[in-house]
Amino acid sequence: MFKWLEEEDVVSLPEALFSAITANPRGIALDYVLKVHPVRIGKLFKFNLVIGKRMSYEELGKLVKGFADFFSSRLLWRDFSETIAIFTLNCPQFWGVYFGAQISGATPALISLATIAKELRAKKPIEEIKITAEIREQILDAKPRIIVATDFLWPLLSQLKDELGDTTIILTRLADTLPFYWRKLYKKAATKEGRWIEPPPAKNVFMLNDVLKKIDLRPWSAFAYPDKEQVAHLIYTGGTTGIPKGAMSSHANVLSNIFQCRDHLGEYIQEGDRVLGTMPFFHSYGLIIALMSILNVQGPLIFPPTFEPKGVVYLLKKKKIQILGAINRMFKALLAVPALGKLPDLKLCISGAGKLDKNVKDEFERQTGAKIFEGYGLTEASPVVSVTLPCEDQPRTIGRPLPGTEVKIVDLETRKELGPGEIGEILIRGPQVMIGYYKKLEETAKILVDGWLRTGDTAYRDEKGFLYFVGREKEMSKINGENVFWLDVERHFLLSEAVDQKCAVVGVPRPGYEDEQMLVVFVVLGRGKTLDDLKDFIYSANSKNWLIKKTLAVSEKVFSEWEDAIGKVQKKKVKKYYEEQL
């Protein structure tokens, strides 16, 4: 039935990596671009200097074995009961740790940098960045035996030193895998930016290069591959409101999802395609795109440590990128780069991890000539559930389910399955559905019910089987007995020319009504626009029985403080802001 999704092809991720190394040892696995540096000589001559390194599959294999050797010497138990935390920006070392942990008998735990991403992008002095509650909770929940971290994040980890106890910490520089001449330039630049960390005089804290110098690489045969049903990794997720929980996806979950995407996308992906990884690898969306490139497509995975619009536009053209995974915020930022223009090599753009603004989609497609596919997924589904195709041009749809994926829509209260056009919760069953939450049996039992994954997301389905996302079940208000989804209200206001593509809606208590709410709408207005320009939209919103209590204008700066690293608005921050304004 499927070309890729065959049971005999589903193996552990390290086995899939070894197969890629064996088949293509000298092929480029990783094309790491530390920085695209503009150089100007005189008034007329200018060019971009690409600082980075290409790493073959054979070289990647050596990096993986180096980490695995060290981990084996530090783990107390090699039965996957211990975790190794990855607390890094995108870099080749991420993959050394990820696969190295798996073949040494440990479980990699991916720690999200989302809550400090804005400070990192703004080059804020590291000493001024405080470790957030979300990062603290992830690390303490994982209880890692070893943490591998980007070196300049040490000041954050040091804030946990009393709680980490005897945890081994390895610090790695973003330039550690680069040639020596680039490492010298990196030291100069990092020192200038206040991001050069000398080896800290602390017990159990090591610099990566010092560790790998002492390793004698063993052959692949010296390592045991994990069972495909073993946990491949922990990725922490809490939606937009919850406490972080470690979603446990098995090797079979992840590789099945890769194969499902290959079968679904068919002709749009070919062997050897050049993939640009702009998303952070600690995020399930960024991880699956990268793993598909390394383990299945086997073309070079081209990636920078962080997303920088001008640099990404240059790479799209210079490297002749064919596959790009991004989010709405990134597509919008690329549109602001004057040099964007036509991208004739780009054949597959996928947008995920949140809604894609229609204006952004239309303008990106007009300027570049490339089509954007829109997808839906969640970390608990490893993560892809559905993806649109260009031949299925259905406005606002999130596509049809991937091969081997069952989706049903059920009533929020009765739990009865609903028919076409009826809004309810999305339930999923398929080979990509996670094992459960790490050490949280009660939470797992709530979300995995009778073999189905309860997503907490709402949608409806049309007669052709296309899904249409409505919103989070928790991001909904009961108004006059009806369910009003905040996303629908946001979409309504975003149609106004007065709104600069930024809108957030939350529900607040409705006086005199015990279980009902009213809505507060926050917008970022376009230049020269006022709230008076929204009168018609407020009137038509109330005519839909949406009961708008207030519409408030906020600055771009305020709104950006509510967004996480992938552009999702954290509604708990919006509510807190509103309460503070009362």
RAFENSUL-V434293 format. One line per field, one symbol per residue. ss: DSSP state (@ for helix, = for strand, . for the rest). phi: phi as a letter, one per 30 degrees, with the letter a starting at -180 (. if undefined). psi: psi as a letter, one per 40 degrees, with the letter a starting at -180 (. if undefined). A space follows every 10 residues. Layout:
ss = ???
phi = ???
psi = ???
//
This chain:
ss = ......@@@. ..@@@@@@@@ @@@....=== ========== =...====== ======@@@@ @@@@@@@@@@ @@@@...... ..=====... .@@@@@@@@@ @@@...==== ...@@@@@@@ @....@@@.. ..@@@@@@@@ @@...===== @@@@@@@@@@ @@@@...=== ==.......@ @@@@@@@@@@ @@........ ....===@@@ @@.......@ @@........ =======... ....====== @@@@@@@@@@ @@@@@@@@.. ....===... ...@@@@@@@ @@@@@@@... ===.....@@ @@@@@@@@.. ..====.@@@ @@@@@..... .......=== =......@@@ @@@@@@@@.. .=======@@ @.=====... ........== =....===== ......=... ...======. .....==... @@@@@@@==. .========= =.....==== ==...====. .====@@@@@ @@@@....== =========. ......==== =====..... @@@@@@@@@@ @@@....=== ===..@@@@@ @@=.....=. @@@@@@@@@@ @.
phi = .cdcdceddd bddddddddd dddbecdddb bdcdaccdbb cicccbaccc clacbddddd dddddddddd eedcddbcbi dccbdcbbdd aededddedd dddcjbcdcc cdcedbdddd ddhdeedccc dddddedddd ddhddbbcbd edceeddddc edddicedbc cbddcecdee dddddddddd dddibccded dbdicbcedd dddcccdcde ddccddddcd ddacbdbbic bddebddccd ededdddddd dddddhddbb eiedccccdd ddcedddddd ddddcbdhcd ccacdbdbed ddeddedddh dcbbcabeed edddddcede idbdddcbcc cbhkdcdddd eddddddcic ccdcbbaaed cibdcbbdbe dcdceidcic edeiccbbcb ddcdiddcce icdaddcbbl dcdedlcdhb ddddddccbh iccddiccab bcddjdcbdc ldedcabdbh icdcdddddd ddddddddcd hbabbbcbec eibdccbccc ccbcddeicb dddceddddd ddddichddb bbcbdedddd ddcddciddd dddddddddd dd
psi = diddghdeeh aidddddddd dddfdeihdh ghgdihhhhh haedhiihhh hahhhidddd dddddddddd ddeeidhffe eiihhhgiih iddddddddd ddeefihhhh hhedeedddd defhhddehi hidddddddd ddfidihhih deedddddee ddddbfhhhh hhidedeiid dddddddddd ddeffhhihh gihehiiddd dddehhhiid eeihiiieei hdihhhieae dihhhhhhhi dddddddddd ddddebeehi heihhhhdih dehddddddd dddddddfih hhiidihhdd ddddddddef hdhhhaiddd dddddehdec aigddhehhh hafiihhddd ddddddddei ihhhihaide efehdiiiid egghheieai iihehhhihi hdddeihiah ehhaihiihi eehidaihfg dddddddhhf eihhdeiiii iadeehihhd iidegiihhf eihhhddddd dddeeheehf fhhhhiiiih hehdeiiiih hhihiiheii ddeedddddd ddeefeghdi hhhiiddddd eeiadeehhh dddddddddd e.
//
